[in-house]
Amino acid sequence: MDTQYINEILDKLKNGELSEYYVKKEDFLPLRSILVSREDFKHYRGIAQRNGDVLYHYLAEPRS
Protein backbone atom coordinates (compact mmCIF):
# COMPACT_ATOMS: atom_id res chain seq x y z
CA MET A 1 0.00 0.00 0.00
CA ASP A 2 1.37 3.40 -0.90
CA THR A 3 0.61 6.73 0.75
CA GLN A 4 -1.66 8.01 -2.03
CA TYR A 5 -3.79 4.84 -2.04
CA ILE A 6 -4.15 4.89 1.76
CA ASN A 7 -5.24 8.54 1.74
CA GLU A 8 -7.78 7.78 -0.99
CA ILE A 9 -9.27 4.96 1.11
CA LEU A 10 -9.40 7.14 4.23
CA ASP A 11 -11.03 9.97 2.26
CA LYS A 12 -13.63 7.57 0.84
CA LEU A 13 -14.47 6.44 4.38
CA LYS A 14 -14.76 10.07 5.46
CA ASN A 15 -16.99 11.02 2.51
CA GLY A 16 -19.27 8.02 2.95
CA GLU A 17 -18.28 6.35 -0.33
CA LEU A 18 -17.19 3.36 1.77
CA SER A 19 -18.98 2.29 4.94
CA GLU A 20 -16.03 0.20 6.16
CA TYR A 21 -12.59 -0.90 5.07
CA TYR A 22 -10.93 -4.21 5.94
CA VAL A 23 -7.16 -4.05 6.49
CA LYS A 24 -4.99 -7.15 6.45
CA LYS A 25 -2.34 -7.60 9.14
CA GLU A 26 0.54 -6.88 6.74
CA ASP A 27 -1.03 -3.55 5.68
CA PHE A 28 -1.94 -2.36 9.17
CA LEU A 29 1.28 -0.53 10.11
CA PRO A 30 1.60 1.47 6.86
CA LEU A 31 -2.06 2.53 7.10
CA ARG A 32 -1.84 3.36 10.79
CA SER A 33 1.27 5.52 10.36
CA ILE A 34 -0.63 7.69 7.87
CA LEU A 35 -3.89 7.60 9.82
CA VAL A 36 -2.39 8.96 13.06
CA SER A 37 -0.86 11.91 11.21
CA ARG A 38 -4.28 13.04 9.91
CA GLU A 39 -6.16 15.86 11.60
CA ASP A 40 -9.38 13.77 11.66
CA PHE A 41 -7.67 10.75 13.25
CA LYS A 42 -10.16 10.54 16.13
CA HIS A 43 -13.05 10.02 13.71
CA TYR A 44 -11.73 6.62 12.61
CA ARG A 45 -12.52 3.51 14.62
CA GLY A 46 -10.59 0.31 14.08
CA ILE A 47 -12.13 -2.95 15.25
CA ALA A 48 -9.69 -5.81 15.70
CA GLN A 49 -10.45 -8.99 13.79
CA ARG A 50 -8.90 -12.43 13.88
CA ASN A 51 -5.25 -12.92 12.87
CA GLY A 52 -4.34 -9.25 13.35
CA ASP A 53 -6.65 -7.78 10.72
CA VAL A 54 -8.60 -4.57 11.41
CA LEU A 55 -11.98 -3.27 10.21
CA TYR A 56 -12.13 0.55 9.98
CA HIS A 57 -15.22 2.78 10.14
CA TYR A 58 -15.55 6.56 10.02
CA LEU A 59 -17.50 8.15 12.88
CA ALA A 60 -19.42 11.43 12.58
CA GLU A 61 -18.47 12.28 16.18
CA PRO A 62 -14.82 11.94 17.19
CA ARG A 63 -14.06 9.38 19.85
CA SER A 64 -12.71 10.63 23.14
Backbone as CSV, one residue per row, in Angstrom:
resi,resn,N_x,N_y,N_z,CA_x,CA_y,CA_z,C_x,C_y,C_z
1,MET,0.843,-1.183,0.000,0.000,0.000,0.000,0.885,1.242,0.000
2,ASP,0.610,2.157,-0.898,1.368,3.399,-0.904,0.555,4.522,-0.255
3,THR,1.208,5.615,0.022,0.608,6.725,0.745,-0.622,7.282,0.032
4,GLN,-0.538,7.446,-1.270,-1.657,8.005,-2.026,-2.882,7.095,-1.943
5,TYR,-2.685,5.799,-2.097,-3.790,4.839,-2.039,-4.441,4.847,-0.654
6,ILE,-3.624,4.876,0.385,-4.146,4.890,1.756,-4.976,6.145,1.995
7,ASN,-4.481,7.295,1.566,-5.236,8.537,1.742,-6.538,8.521,0.955
8,GLU,-6.551,7.905,-0.222,-7.778,7.778,-0.992,-8.809,6.942,-0.241
9,ILE,-8.376,5.829,0.339,-9.271,4.961,1.108,-9.825,5.712,2.320
10,LEU,-8.960,6.404,3.042,-9.402,7.140,4.226,-10.366,8.264,3.850
11,ASP,-10.119,8.925,2.731,-11.027,9.972,2.264,-12.375,9.383,1.856
12,LYS,-12.372,8.215,1.230,-13.631,7.572,0.844,-14.441,7.177,2.077
13,LEU,-13.770,6.726,3.126,-14.471,6.439,4.383,-15.076,7.718,4.947
14,LYS,-14.310,8.791,4.924,-14.760,10.072,5.458,-15.959,10.612,4.677
15,ASN,-15.932,10.477,3.355,-16.991,11.019,2.506,-18.201,10.107,2.394
16,GLY,-18.142,8.932,2.983,-19.272,8.022,2.951,-19.332,7.142,1.712
17,GLU,-18.322,7.209,0.853,-18.281,6.347,-0.329,-18.062,4.889,0.069
18,LEU,-17.372,4.686,1.189,-17.189,3.360,1.772,-17.756,3.389,3.183
19,SER,-18.461,2.336,3.568,-18.983,2.285,4.938,-17.961,1.677,5.893
20,GLU,-17.080,0.834,5.348,-16.035,0.198,6.156,-14.906,-0.224,5.238
21,TYR,-13.737,-0.454,5.843,-12.587,-0.901,5.068,-11.832,-1.934,5.890
22,TYR,-11.587,-3.089,5.283,-10.929,-4.211,5.944,-9.438,-4.162,5.625
23,VAL,-8.605,-4.147,6.652,-7.163,-4.049,6.494,-6.510,-5.347,6.963
24,LYS,-5.728,-5.937,6.094,-4.986,-7.149,6.449,-3.833,-6.805,7.388
25,LYS,-3.393,-7.779,8.140,-2.336,-7.602,9.137,-1.090,-6.958,8.536
26,GLU,-0.693,-7.396,7.349,0.537,-6.880,6.740,0.408,-5.431,6.260
27,ASP,-0.820,-4.934,6.111,-1.034,-3.550,5.678,-1.374,-2.615,6.832
28,PHE,-1.507,-3.153,8.032,-1.940,-2.356,9.174,-0.960,-1.239,9.524
29,LEU,0.318,-1.545,9.677,1.276,-0.532,10.113,1.442,0.609,9.112
30,PRO,1.533,0.335,7.797,1.600,1.470,6.857,0.354,2.351,6.926
31,LEU,-0.820,1.750,7.023,-2.058,2.526,7.099,-2.107,3.319,8.396
32,ARG,-1.768,2.690,9.488,-1.837,3.365,10.792,-0.882,4.546,10.862
33,SER,0.302,4.418,10.301,1.266,5.525,10.361,0.730,6.761,9.643
34,ILE,-0.026,6.564,8.576,-0.627,7.692,7.866,-1.867,8.180,8.605
35,LEU,-2.650,7.251,9.122,-3.886,7.603,9.818,-3.624,8.492,11.028
36,VAL,-2.639,8.169,11.841,-2.389,8.957,13.062,-1.868,10.352,12.757
37,SER,-1.365,10.579,11.561,-0.865,11.909,11.211,-1.975,12.812,10.666
38,ARG,-3.162,12.252,10.438,-4.284,13.037,9.909,-4.962,13.842,11.015
39,GLU,-5.482,14.996,10.639,-6.165,15.858,11.597,-7.450,15.216,12.118
40,ASP,-8.108,14.406,11.280,-9.378,13.772,11.662,-9.197,12.352,12.201
41,PHE,-8.018,12.076,12.742,-7.666,10.748,13.248,-8.703,10.181,14.219
42,LYS,-9.232,11.007,15.102,-10.161,10.537,16.134,-11.519,10.126,15.585
43,HIS,-11.781,10.406,14.324,-13.053,10.016,13.709,-13.026,8.576,13.197
44,TYR,-11.854,7.986,13.126,-11.734,6.623,12.613,-11.725,5.631,13.769
45,ARG,-12.487,4.566,13.605,-12.518,3.510,14.622,-12.069,2.222,13.961
46,GLY,-11.070,1.590,14.554,-10.590,0.309,14.079,-11.051,-0.789,15.012
47,ILE,-11.655,-1.820,14.457,-12.134,-2.949,15.245,-11.270,-4.156,14.901
48,ALA,-10.594,-4.675,15.909,-9.695,-5.808,15.701,-10.462,-7.044,15.256
49,GLN,-9.884,-7.755,14.309,-10.446,-8.989,13.791,-9.464,-10.126,14.087
50,ARG,-9.804,-11.292,13.678,-8.900,-12.431,13.876,-7.631,-12.278,13.051
51,ASN,-6.553,-12.858,13.556,-5.255,-12.918,12.872,-4.615,-11.548,12.651
52,GLY,-4.978,-10.554,13.433,-4.337,-9.249,13.353,-4.912,-8.302,12.324
53,ASP,-6.004,-8.659,11.678,-6.655,-7.782,10.719,-7.500,-6.747,11.464
54,VAL,-7.831,-5.640,10.790,-8.600,-4.568,11.415,-9.679,-4.086,10.449
55,LEU,-10.866,-3.812,10.981,-11.978,-3.269,10.211,-12.172,-1.817,10.632
56,TYR,-12.032,-0.880,9.680,-12.135,0.549,9.979,-13.480,1.112,9.563
57,HIS,-14.002,2.012,10.415,-15.215,2.780,10.143,-14.892,4.249,10.387
58,TYR,-15.680,5.120,9.756,-15.548,6.561,10.016,-16.737,6.979,10.877
59,LEU,-16.463,7.706,11.949,-17.503,8.154,12.879,-17.779,9.635,12.683
60,ALA,-19.039,10.013,12.709,-19.418,11.429,12.581,-18.897,12.226,13.773
61,GLU,-18.984,11.643,14.961,-18.474,12.281,16.178,-17.115,11.673,16.520
62,PRO,-16.128,12.504,16.820,-14.819,11.942,17.189,-14.891,11.198,18.509
63,ARG,-14.106,10.142,18.591,-14.063,9.379,19.848,-13.228,10.158,20.850
64,SER,-13.415,9.877,22.105,-12.706,10.626,23.143,-11.314,10.104,23.362
